[in-house]
Amino acid sequence: AKNNHIPIFPLYNSPVNYRLEMIPRSNRKLQILIIGYYSYIKNQLAVIDIVKEFQKYDITFKFIGDKKGKYYAKCLKRVDSEKLNDYVEFLDDTECNLSDEISQSLAIISTSITEALPITLIESMACGTPFVAPSVGAIPFLDGGVIANVARTRVESLKRIINNVEFWEDLSLKGRKCYQENYHLKKNMKMLDNAVSNTIMLFHNRLN
């Protein structure tokens, strides 16, 4: 667009699944949340591969997404073969309240191979839930989480979030602030209005 001198107006995502009230860390479930459809793109097997590292914490890794497809079957098989059934739970979107799950989790982890501006992480920031995610798409520009591209750093980051209350609270506050300053619905409504108004004005000027 820039190469063709086409004007660009910013427009961000806003969260859909979130709760207005912030749930304190002490009142949250001992769970790590993974959200998304089952595929090599979302790369859920990479999460399953690190679950053993957290058995002593009595943490549940809760996967939420449509329970169907070959990749989902592979996830089930991996959990079963590694004897991780006591530490992993699979839920369909219709089997839970996603807003509650995000706001009540200790953290959200993403292992996606590619992303743009993932709404799931914006929802986690809105809920004050720290995230661990790879450096793809716009993720490095989000606050409230830790960038982790390989298994070792994913494990280290999650353990620090679980064990260090001060670190958790710092990420939580940064995420909430980032959401309020950049991704709040009212702000994005203004951005959309600006984009539409400017587009109409440009179109009108070119006609004249």
Buried (B, 14 or more C-beta within 10 A) or exposed (E): EEEEEEEEEEEBBBBEBBBEEBBEBEEBBEBBBBBBBBBEEBBBBBBBBBBEBBEEBEBBBBBBBEBEEEBBEBBBEBBEEBEBEEBBBBBEBEEEEBBBBBBBBBBBBBBBEEBEBBBBBBBBBBBBBBBBBBEBBBBEEBBBBBBBEEBEBBBBBBEBBBEEEEBBBEBBBBBBBBBEEBBBEEBBEEBBEEBEEEEEEEEEEEEE
